């Protein structure tokens, strides 16, 4: 919490421009999906930084409220980043539950959950949950129970099947085999105590 608390100079934020409020774009820290647009006054921003849970100023209620107080759908804050004019912030969070919207949706901007490549981060979260399930009820848990060597064999098998499909199969078969390969690769990373971000960091470094 201390790192988060000291990550933003609240005194440098321009609340006056918005009559005491600044827009807060709330984004899933892993999938990068935009979850909602809310507003903060100075007290709400300070409370967010101190508590580690997203707290806003409700214009309809006329006061501060912490997301999840009544629903349990808390938003645990990973980072708060002001924009270049210091009159708005991006709040990256990890939702406690799947519903960031009061209508029971993952996002206030529609029903689609983690579109595009954000689905990989969502799948990674699902794997982490399923890995702790009863192996008799979860393929993921059975794989993890068998260990890194067996999972590595599956990655190899799926890689070969993907290559063969790409050589002679239709697009649908290639997509299905590639999906199996990506799933097993993410399970392997989980079993090694790694995350997809570790791979993305390498790709980013290579890009530079």
C-alpha positions in Angstrom: 0.0 0.0 0.0 2.8 2.4 0.8 4.1 2.3 -2.8 0.7 3.1 -4.1 0.1 5.8 -1.5 3.3 7.7 -2.6 2.9 7.1 -6.3 0.9 10.2 -7.0 1.5 13.8 -6.0 -2.1 14.7 -5.1 -1.2 18.4 -4.7 -0.2 18.5 -8.4 -3.6 17.3 -9.6 -5.8 20.1 -11.1 -9.2 19.6 -9.5 -10.2 23.2 -10.1 -10.6 22.7 -13.8 -13.5 20.3 -13.2 -15.1 22.2 -10.3 -13.4 19.9 -7.8 -13.7 16.7 -9.8 -11.4 14.8 -12.2 -12.4 11.9 -14.5 -11.1 8.5 -13.6 -10.8 5.9 -16.3 -10.9 2.5 -14.6 -9.0 -0.2 -16.5 -8.4 -3.9 -15.8 -4.7 -4.1 -15.0 -4.3 -7.5 -16.7 -6.7 -7.5 -19.7 -6.5 -3.6 -20.2 -10.3 -3.6 -20.7 -11.9 -0.3 -19.8 -14.3 -1.1 -17.0 -15.9 2.2 -16.2 -15.6 6.0 -16.2 -16.0 7.6 -12.7 -15.1 10.8 -11.0 -12.9 11.6 -8.0 -12.5 14.6 -5.8 -9.3 15.2 -3.8 -10.5 13.2 -0.8 -11.6 10.2 -3.0 -8.2 10.1 -4.7 -6.4 10.2 -1.3 -8.7 7.5 0.0 -8.0 5.3 -3.1 -4.2 5.7 -2.6 -4.3 5.0 1.1 -6.8 2.1 1.1 -5.7 0.4 -2.2 -9.4 0.1 -3.2 -11.0 2.3 -5.9 -13.0 5.1 -4.2 -15.0 7.7 -6.2 -17.2 10.8 -5.9 -20.7 10.0 -6.8 -22.3 13.0 -8.5 -25.8 11.5 -8.0 -25.3 10.8 -4.3 -23.3 13.9 -3.7 -20.5 12.1 -1.8 -17.7 9.6 -1.8 -18.3 5.9 -2.2 -16.0 2.9 -2.4 -16.8 0.5 -5.2 -18.0 -2.8 -3.7 -19.3 -1.4 -0.4 -22.7 -2.9 -1.0 -22.1 -5.4 -3.8 -18.7 -6.9 -2.7 -17.4 -6.1 -6.2 -14.3 -4.2 -4.9 -11.7 -3.0 -7.3 -8.2 -3.5 -5.9 -5.9 -0.8 -7.2 -2.6 -1.6 -8.9 -1.7 1.9 -10.1 -3.0 5.4 -10.5 -1.5 7.5 -13.4 -2.3 11.2 -14.0 -2.6 12.4 -17.6 -0.2 15.0 -19.1 -2.4 17.9 -18.0 -2.8 16.4 -14.5 -6.6 16.8 -14.7 -7.6 13.1 -15.2 -6.3 9.8 -14.1 -6.2 6.2 -15.3 -6.8 3.7 -12.4 -5.6 0.2 -13.1 -7.4 -2.4 -11.0 -7.8 -6.1 -10.4 -11.6 -6.7 -9.7 -12.4 -8.9 -6.8 -15.4 -10.3 -8.8 -16.3 -10.4 -12.5 -18.8 -7.6 -12.4 -17.4 -4.1 -12.5 -20.8 -2.7 -13.6 -23.8 -2.3 -11.3 -25.9 -4.1 -14.0 -23.9 -7.3 -13.5 -21.6 -6.7 -16.5 -17.9 -7.0 -16.7 -17.7 -3.5 -18.0 -20.0 -0.5 -18.0 -19.3 -0.2 -21.7 -21.0 -3.4 -22.8 -21.4 -7.1 -22.2 -18.2 -8.2 -24.0 -15.5 -9.4 -21.5 -11.9 -8.7 -22.2 -12.0 -8.3 -26.0 -9.1 -9.1 -28.2 -5.8 -10.1 -26.7 -7.2 -9.3 -23.3 -8.8 -12.7 -23.5 -5.3 -14.2 -22.9 -5.1 -12.5 -19.5 -8.6 -13.6 -18.7 -7.7 -17.2 -19.6 -4.6 -16.9 -17.4 -6.8 -15.9 -14.5 -9.1 -18.9 -15.2 -6.2 -21.3 -15.3 -5.0 -20.0 -11.9 -8.4 -20.7 -10.4 -8.9 -24.1 -12.1 -5.4 -25.3 -11.1 -6.5 -25.3 -7.5 -9.7 -27.2 -8.2 -10.3 -31.0 -7.6 -8.3 -32.8 -10.2 -11.2 -35.2 -10.8 -13.3 -32.3 -12.0 -10.7 -30.1 -13.8 -8.4 -30.9 -16.7 -6.3 -28.0 -15.8 -5.8 -29.3 -12.2 -5.0 -32.7 -13.5 -2.3 -31.3 -15.8 -0.8 -29.2 -13.1 -0.8 -32.2 -10.7 1.2 -34.2 -13.3 3.9 -31.6 -13.3 6.0 -29.6 -15.7 7.4 -32.5 -17.7 3.9 -33.8 -18.7 2.7 -30.3 -19.5 5.8 -29.7 -21.6 5.0 -32.8 -23.5 1.5 -31.5 -24.2 2.9 -28.2 -25.4 5.1 -30.1 -27.8 2.2 -32.3 -29.0 0.0 -29.3 -29.6 2.8 -27.5 -31.4 3.2 -30.3 -33.8 -0.5 -30.6 -34.4 -0.7 -26.9 -35.0 2.1 -27.1 -37.6 0.5 -30.0 -39.3 -2.9 -28.3 -39.5 -1.2 -25.2 -40.9 0.4 -27.3 -43.6 -2.6 -29.2 -44.8 -5.7 -28.3 -42.8 -8.5 -25.7 -43.2 -8.4 -22.4 -41.3 -10.8 -23.7 -38.6 -8.6 -26.6 -37.8 -5.5 -24.3 -37.5 -7.4 -22.0 -35.2 -8.5 -24.9 -33.0 -5.1 -26.4 -32.7 -3.5 -23.0 -32.1 -6.0 -22.4 -29.3 -5.0 -25.7 -27.7 -1.4 -24.7 -28.0 -1.9 -21.3 -26.3 -3.9 -22.9 -23.5 -1.3 -25.5 -22.7 1.5 -23.0 -23.0 -0.2 -20.8 -20.4 -0.7 -23.8 -18.1 3.0 -24.5 -18.5 3.9 -20.9 -17.5 1.6 -21.2 -14.5 3.2 -24.5 -13.4 6.6 -22.8 -13.6 5.5 -19.9 -11.5 5.6 -17.6 -14.4 3.1 -15.3 -16.1 2.3 -14.3 -19.6 3.7 -10.8 -18.8 7.2 -12.5 -18.4 7.0 -13.4 -22.1 5.6 -10.0 -23.1 8.5 -8.3 -21.3 10.9 -10.3 -23.5 9.0 -9.4 -26.7 9.0 -5.7 -25.6 12.8 -5.8 -25.0 13.4 -7.4 -28.4 11.3 -4.7 -30.0 13.6 -2.0 -28.5 
